[in-house]
Structure formats: C-alpha cells, structure tokens
Amino acid sequence: MFSRIRPGFARSLSSFAAQRETLLREIYAPFANLEKGSPEYENLALSGKVWEDYFQPADSERYGYLKIQQLYTPILREIDTLKESMRSLRSAIGQDLIAEYAHQSVQIEDNKLELRESIKINDYLASALFKKVDLASTSASEISQTSLPDVHYLLPHADASQVAELRNHIVASHWVTDAALQNLGTPGLNEDDVRCLSALVNKGTNSEWIYTHGWGKRIVLGDYRQTPISVRSNPLCIFPYHPEVPALMRRFFQWRDKATYKKDLHPLILACQATIYFLHIHPFPDGNGRVSRLMMQDYMVRQGYVPVVIQGLERQDYIRMVQDAQRGEPREFVTKILTTQLEEMHTFRMRELAQEIPAVGRKR
C-alpha cells in the first residue's frame, strides 16, 4: 500500500511530521526535566499552563484584536447607533435568522442539505416541538435530553445524520436565543451549558460514533476529549493535550467573563476572539465548530446584536480565516463578522422603517 504513495507527497508528510515534533518540543520544553508520572509532571500537565503560556490566547494585543478594534472604530460606532435605534431584534432573530444561521453553521461542516430544507425543519419544529416545550424555562441539560422529531419523518429521503445535525442545530439555536434574550448584558453560556450544547449538536449524528467507538477512552456526549488531536488541513496547528483541556476551559470562561465586564474590547471584537480562543483549545472530540458558532450567537444576542449569516461563505474560506486568526492574523475573520453585522443591522432597520410608514400615513 505504501509503495503507491508519490515520493513527493511522502517527503511532504515527513517534513510536516518533523516540523510538528520540533514545535511540540519547543512548546512543552518545561516538561523536559521532569520525570513522567511524577507529581510535578502530572500537576503541570493538569494545569494547562504550558500550552497556555506559549500561545497566550487571551492576549488581545498579541493577536491583533486591539489594533483591529481601533482600525474599525467608525464601523463599530455605526453598528451601535443602529442597534440603539432598533426595537424589534427579538422577532428579527426568531423569525428570520435562526434557520439561515443553523444552515450556514452545518454547511461549514460539509453538510449538503439546502436552506429550503432548513426552513422546512424549522417550521415543523415551531409547530410540533416549540409549542410543547417552553424553551424559556428549559435548562441546557433538559434541552439536550429532549426527545426530538424523527429525522426520517422530517426529510425521508435525505442523509439521516445530516438531517439530525441540522435539526439539532436549529433546536440549539432557538434555545440559545431565548436564553440570551432573558439574560441581556451578561457574559454568556457557562461551562455546563456549553457541554450540554455539545451533546445536543452531536446527538443522532455520525459524530456520536466518535464518542463511543473512537480512539482512546470511551466517553459520553458532552464530555471533553480524552485523546490528543491534530487536523489534516493544518498539521502545524498545535492543540493542547487532553489532560490540559479542563483547566484551559475553566480559564477560558473566566477570561470571557472578566473581559465582558472590563469592556476594553467591544462586544463584537470579543465575540471574535472568544470564538478563535475556544477553537484553539478544541475541547470536544467533534462538533467544536458548531458549538463555537452557537457560543458566538449567544454572546452577540446577549449584547444586543444579531447572529451573522455571511452571504456566499465557502467552507474552505471559513477554515482559512480561523487558521489565520489562530496565527495572530484575525483581520479577515473580524472584517467578515463586522461588515455582515452592519449589513444585517441596516436590513432590519429598513424593515422597521417600512413597517412604520403606514402608521404615519394614517395619523395624517
């Protein structure tokens, strides 16, 4: 089998492997003089400080977010002016964006279902599920365990895993929206909520197989990964080892909460950095991208903005923007988020104004 691999391709793989090993040795140099298995070694591994001290994902200046915020101050001011003038964000989010947002999120993960199918699933859930389940009083744990409509009934001729993935995301997006609107101005979902959403987005999909049959320790949906990982599209991206993940996630939420109240970062800039920060930890065996976008949706709604649906977004473009941001070049990613937010705000404001015109005419 290996004799069929092209020599140039084999050399490329070998080169990446050597570069990756060198980088790992550099990042994890503090372990070099410790005996593996010793209390000092284990405590350092569980602390997550080695990976965190090397990459410093919370450093907004190092990764360029403060500079971008300064550059885009006029756009941010225009967005905030529009936000203050709008009154119907709840209906705009609930009726117009959830089906689109969920569809784009799963499409980024190579789901082939079309927007019209997302709208069809969303309409069915609105009549068959959301009238029975009061999302406003349902916890993340409860919604993750709620029995959902059978995928074969929703779209009988489509791929069952892809239907489940889209169905799950729509349900999660509705729950996130309701939770956010009840907690405006707060930092966002807590760690337990995020783990429950991870369980929900993977339920009944092919991703669930990774939890029960993948390499390493068997875990349940919503648990953090128990194996090291890498991605084929970017072999030199170093994610933390699995023992580091719980401590890193605790500090991620601490950073987000502190940054929210400190207000050095505009909420939209913070949402961008938090998304990249979370994806660099990559805490779950699968579904990290979908969960990261639910967290961004939640944060934006809590701060009074709308989820962004980027028109014409291609999967590879999104992946490239995320990878660039992880390397300290977030400008394209942030630009897409801000310009889309501005366009959506203008769209919804124009709709509001159009609805007010008849009322003004009647008064005359």
Buried (B, 14 or more C-beta within 10 A) or exposed (E): EEEEEEEEEEEEEEEBEEEBEEBEEEBBEEBEEBEEEEEEBEEBBEBBBBBBEBBEBBBBEEBBBBEBBEBBEEBBEBBBEBBEEBEEBEEBBBEBBBBBBBBBBBBBBEBEBEBEBBBBBBEBBBEEBBEEBEBEEBEBBEBBEBEBBEBEEBBEEBBBBBBBBBBBBBBBBBBBBBBBBEBEEBBBBEBEBBBBBBBBBBBBBBBBEBBEEBEEEEBEBBBBBBEBBBEEEBBEBBBBBBBBBBBBBEBBBEBBBEBBEEEEBBBBBBBBBBBBBBBBBBBBBBBBBBBBBBBBBBBBBBBBBBBBBBEEBEEEBBBBBBBBBBEEEBBBBBBBBBBBBBBBBEEBBEBBEEEEEEEEEEEE
